[in-house]
Amino acid sequence: MKVIAGLGNPGAQYANTPHSIGFEVVEALAREIGAEWKVSSSYNGEIATGMLGGVKVVLVKPTTYMNLSGNCVAPVVKYHNAKVAEDLLVVSDDIDLPVGKMRIRKGGSAGGHNGLKSVIERTGSTDFIRLRVGVGRDARNRANVVGHVLGKFSPDDRKVMDEVVAEAVKAIGAIERESTEIAMNRYNGWTATSASAGKENDK
């Protein structure tokens, strides 16, 4: 059993924002594998179950808000007897990656991301796989982190993110069907073709 969690903030007001890109990726994956979302009050989230590469996967969207994401993810992992280091993949935004990029890694710190921090605290492990989706920084004020990640994507960035989300679904497929290492080699140097060459498409 694999658990794939996309991090974000629930509610229409947070749709199309950098901080909820993890939701977009797992939603796209659910459509790809024909999995239907169901609200689970016991998990404090939305859950969708399906098959990916011949393996049963549980997709997760916490409804706890970002800084309490672990309150949803950890119970799902525990219930399904999943091993954090082998079976958990978390998709989140990353302000230190430009729009049009993504990065896969296994283990590491939260890097200042409150959602990852919560997952680490509640699972008791840093060893899970992360797929970090670049959302860049505010080009006018790089210190404006909260305003940027909770603001809406510009039309140009939205076009790039649509390409990134579709490619992120393929990256997750590569992780699950092949290996994390193969996926890292394939996607950590990848750049969306719709992103401006050599430019960090900050908002």
DRENDORO-241759 format. One record per residue (C-alpha): residue in one letter; residue number from 1; x negated, y negated, z negated. Coordinates in steps of 0.2 Angstrom, whole numbers, plus 5000, padded with zeros to 4 digits. Layout:
N
+---+-----+------+------+------+
: r :   k :    x :    y :    z :
+---+-----+------+------+------+
: a : NUM :    X :    Y :    Z :
...
+---+-----+------+------+------+
END
This chain:
203
+---+-----+------+------+------+
: r :   k :    x :    y :    z :
+---+-----+------+------+------+
: m :   1 : 5000 : 5000 : 5000 :
: k :   2 : 4993 : 4983 : 5005 :
: v :   3 : 4999 : 4967 : 4998 :
: i :   4 : 4998 : 4951 : 5009 :
: a :   5 : 5002 : 4935 : 5000 :
: g :   6 : 5004 : 4918 : 5008 :
: l :   7 : 5002 : 4903 : 4996 :
: g :   8 : 5012 : 4887 : 4997 :
: n :   9 : 5026 : 4877 : 4989 :
: p :  10 : 5044 : 4882 : 4990 :
: g :  11 : 5057 : 4870 : 4996 :
: a :  12 : 5061 : 4861 : 5013 :
: q :  13 : 5052 : 4845 : 5007 :
: y :  14 : 5035 : 4855 : 5008 :
: a :  15 : 5038 : 4863 : 5025 :
: n :  16 : 5026 : 4858 : 5038 :
: t :  17 : 5013 : 4853 : 5025 :
: p :  18 : 4995 : 4859 : 5024 :
: h :  19 : 4997 : 4866 : 5007 :
: s :  20 : 5011 : 4878 : 5013 :
: i :  21 : 5001 : 4885 : 5028 :
: g :  22 : 4999 : 4901 : 5019 :
: f :  23 : 5018 : 4903 : 5020 :
: e :  24 : 5018 : 4900 : 5038 :
: v :  25 : 5006 : 4914 : 5041 :
: v :  26 : 5015 : 4927 : 5032 :
: e :  27 : 5031 : 4922 : 5039 :
: a :  28 : 5024 : 4924 : 5057 :
: l :  29 : 5017 : 4941 : 5052 :
: a :  30 : 5034 : 4946 : 5045 :
: r :  31 : 5042 : 4941 : 5062 :
: e :  32 : 5028 : 4951 : 5071 :
: i :  33 : 5031 : 4967 : 5061 :
: g :  34 : 5050 : 4965 : 5060 :
: a :  35 : 5050 : 4963 : 5041 :
: e :  36 : 5065 : 4954 : 5033 :
: w :  37 : 5063 : 4943 : 5018 :
: k :  38 : 5072 : 4946 : 5002 :
: v :  39 : 5072 : 4935 : 4986 :
: s :  40 : 5066 : 4944 : 4971 :
: s :  41 : 5070 : 4935 : 4954 :
: s :  42 : 5059 : 4949 : 4945 :
: y :  43 : 5044 : 4944 : 4955 :
: n :  44 : 5048 : 4925 : 4956 :
: g :  45 : 5046 : 4926 : 4975 :
: e :  46 : 5051 : 4932 : 4992 :
: i :  47 : 5046 : 4949 : 4997 :
: a :  48 : 5046 : 4957 : 5015 :
: t :  49 : 5041 : 4975 : 5018 :
: g :  50 : 5035 : 4983 : 5034 :
: m :  51 : 5022 : 4993 : 5043 :
: l :  52 : 5005 : 4986 : 5050 :
: g :  53 : 4993 : 4997 : 5058 :
: g :  54 : 5001 : 5013 : 5051 :
: v :  55 : 5000 : 5006 : 5034 :
: k :  56 : 5014 : 5000 : 5023 :
: v :  57 : 5012 : 4982 : 5018 :
: v :  58 : 5021 : 4970 : 5006 :
: l :  59 : 5022 : 4952 : 5011 :
: v :  60 : 5024 : 4939 : 4997 :
: k :  61 : 5029 : 4921 : 4996 :
: p :  62 : 5028 : 4915 : 4978 :
: t :  63 : 5042 : 4903 : 4973 :
: t :  64 : 5033 : 4897 : 4957 :
: y :  65 : 5024 : 4882 : 4965 :
: m :  66 : 5006 : 4883 : 4969 :
: n :  67 : 4998 : 4882 : 4952 :
: l :  68 : 5008 : 4897 : 4946 :
: s :  69 : 5006 : 4908 : 4962 :
: g :  70 : 4998 : 4922 : 4951 :
: n :  71 : 5014 : 4924 : 4941 :
: c :  72 : 5021 : 4931 : 4957 :
: v :  73 : 5007 : 4940 : 4966 :
: a :  74 : 5000 : 4949 : 4951 :
: p :  75 : 5016 : 4958 : 4946 :
: v :  76 : 5018 : 4964 : 4964 :
: v :  77 : 5001 : 4971 : 4965 :
: k :  78 : 5004 : 4980 : 4948 :
: y :  79 : 5021 : 4987 : 4953 :
: h :  80 : 5014 : 4995 : 4969 :
: n :  81 : 4998 : 5001 : 4961 :
: a :  82 : 4988 : 4992 : 4973 :
: k :  83 : 4969 : 4989 : 4970 :
: v :  84 : 4965 : 4971 : 4970 :
: a :  85 : 4948 : 4973 : 4978 :
: e :  86 : 4954 : 4984 : 4992 :
: d :  87 : 4973 : 4981 : 4994 :
: l :  88 : 4976 : 4962 : 4991 :
: l :  89 : 4974 : 4949 : 5004 :
: v :  90 : 4978 : 4931 : 5000 :
: v :  91 : 4981 : 4917 : 5014 :
: s :  92 : 4979 : 4899 : 5008 :
: d :  93 : 4974 : 4882 : 5015 :
: d :  94 : 4957 : 4875 : 5014 :
: i :  95 : 4953 : 4856 : 5015 :
: d :  96 : 4934 : 4859 : 5017 :
: l :  97 : 4938 : 4868 : 5034 :
: p :  98 : 4943 : 4857 : 5049 :
: v :  99 : 4960 : 4860 : 5057 :
: g : 100 : 4958 : 4873 : 5070 :
: k : 101 : 4946 : 4884 : 5060 :
: m : 102 : 4949 : 4899 : 5048 :
: r : 103 : 4937 : 4909 : 5037 :
: i : 104 : 4939 : 4926 : 5030 :
: r : 105 : 4929 : 4932 : 5015 :
: k : 106 : 4929 : 4944 : 5001 :
: g : 107 : 4928 : 4938 : 4983 :
: g : 108 : 4921 : 4922 : 4977 :
: s : 109 : 4928 : 4907 : 4967 :
: a : 110 : 4944 : 4898 : 4968 :
: g : 111 : 4935 : 4883 : 4976 :
: g : 112 : 4946 : 4871 : 4967 :
: h : 113 : 4962 : 4878 : 4975 :
: n : 114 : 4975 : 4880 : 4961 :
: g : 115 : 4984 : 4894 : 4969 :
: l : 116 : 4969 : 4905 : 4971 :
: k : 117 : 4964 : 4900 : 4953 :
: s : 118 : 4981 : 4906 : 4947 :
: v : 119 : 4979 : 4923 : 4957 :
: i : 120 : 4962 : 4925 : 4950 :
: e : 121 : 4968 : 4922 : 4932 :
: r : 122 : 4983 : 4933 : 4933 :
: t : 123 : 4975 : 4948 : 4942 :
: g : 124 : 4959 : 4946 : 4932 :
: s : 125 : 4948 : 4948 : 4948 :
: t : 126 : 4940 : 4937 : 4961 :
: d : 127 : 4937 : 4952 : 4972 :
: f : 128 : 4952 : 4951 : 4984 :
: i : 129 : 4951 : 4946 : 5002 :
: r : 130 : 4955 : 4928 : 5007 :
: l : 131 : 4960 : 4921 : 5023 :
: r : 132 : 4957 : 4902 : 5022 :
: v : 133 : 4965 : 4891 : 5035 :
: g : 134 : 4957 : 4874 : 5038 :
: v : 135 : 4968 : 4859 : 5035 :
: g : 136 : 4954 : 4846 : 5035 :
: r : 137 : 4955 : 4830 : 5025 :
: d : 138 : 4963 : 4813 : 5026 :
: a : 139 : 4951 : 4804 : 5039 :
: r : 140 : 4956 : 4787 : 5032 :
: n : 141 : 4953 : 4792 : 5014 :
: r : 142 : 4944 : 4809 : 5011 :
: a : 143 : 4947 : 4807 : 4992 :
: n : 144 : 4966 : 4807 : 4995 :
: v : 145 : 4968 : 4826 : 4993 :
: v : 146 : 4985 : 4828 : 4985 :
: g : 147 : 4993 : 4815 : 4997 :
: h : 148 : 4985 : 4824 : 5012 :
: v : 149 : 4989 : 4842 : 5007 :
: l : 150 : 5007 : 4838 : 5003 :
: g : 151 : 5010 : 4826 : 5018 :
: k : 152 : 5017 : 4832 : 5035 :
: f : 153 : 5006 : 4837 : 5049 :
: s : 154 : 5003 : 4825 : 5063 :
: p : 155 : 5010 : 4830 : 5080 :
: d : 156 : 4993 : 4834 : 5086 :
: d : 157 : 4988 : 4844 : 5071 :
: r : 158 : 5005 : 4853 : 5072 :
: k : 159 : 5000 : 4859 : 5089 :
: v : 160 : 4984 : 4865 : 5083 :
: m : 161 : 4991 : 4874 : 5068 :
: d : 162 : 5004 : 4883 : 5079 :
: e : 163 : 4989 : 4891 : 5088 :
: v : 164 : 4980 : 4894 : 5072 :
: v : 165 : 4995 : 4903 : 5064 :
: a : 166 : 4997 : 4914 : 5078 :
: e : 167 : 4978 : 4919 : 5078 :
: a : 168 : 4978 : 4921 : 5059 :
: v : 169 : 4992 : 4935 : 5062 :
: k : 170 : 4979 : 4943 : 5073 :
: a : 171 : 4965 : 4941 : 5061 :
: i : 172 : 4976 : 4950 : 5047 :
: g : 173 : 4979 : 4964 : 5059 :
: a : 174 : 4961 : 4966 : 5062 :
: i : 175 : 4957 : 4966 : 5044 :
: e : 176 : 4970 : 4980 : 5041 :
: r : 177 : 4968 : 4990 : 5057 :
: e : 178 : 4949 : 4989 : 5058 :
: s : 179 : 4939 : 4981 : 5043 :
: t : 180 : 4936 : 4965 : 5034 :
: e : 181 : 4919 : 4964 : 5041 :
: i : 182 : 4924 : 4966 : 5059 :
: a : 183 : 4937 : 4952 : 5056 :
: m : 184 : 4925 : 4941 : 5049 :
: n : 185 : 4913 : 4943 : 5063 :
: r : 186 : 4927 : 4940 : 5075 :
: y : 187 : 4936 : 4925 : 5067 :
: n : 188 : 4924 : 4916 : 5056 :
: g : 189 : 4916 : 4907 : 5071 :
: w : 190 : 4933 : 4905 : 5080 :
: t : 191 : 4940 : 4888 : 5084 :
: a : 192 : 4957 : 4884 : 5091 :
: t : 193 : 4957 : 4879 : 5110 :
: s : 194 : 4969 : 4865 : 5106 :
: a : 195 : 4957 : 4857 : 5093 :
: s : 196 : 4946 : 4843 : 5100 :
: a : 197 : 4929 : 4850 : 5103 :
: g : 198 : 4917 : 4845 : 5090 :
: k : 199 : 4929 : 4835 : 5080 :
: e : 200 : 4936 : 4839 : 5063 :
: n : 201 : 4955 : 4835 : 5066 :
: d : 202 : 4958 : 4827 : 5049 :
: k : 203 : 4975 : 4820 : 5046 :
+---+-----+------+------+------+
END
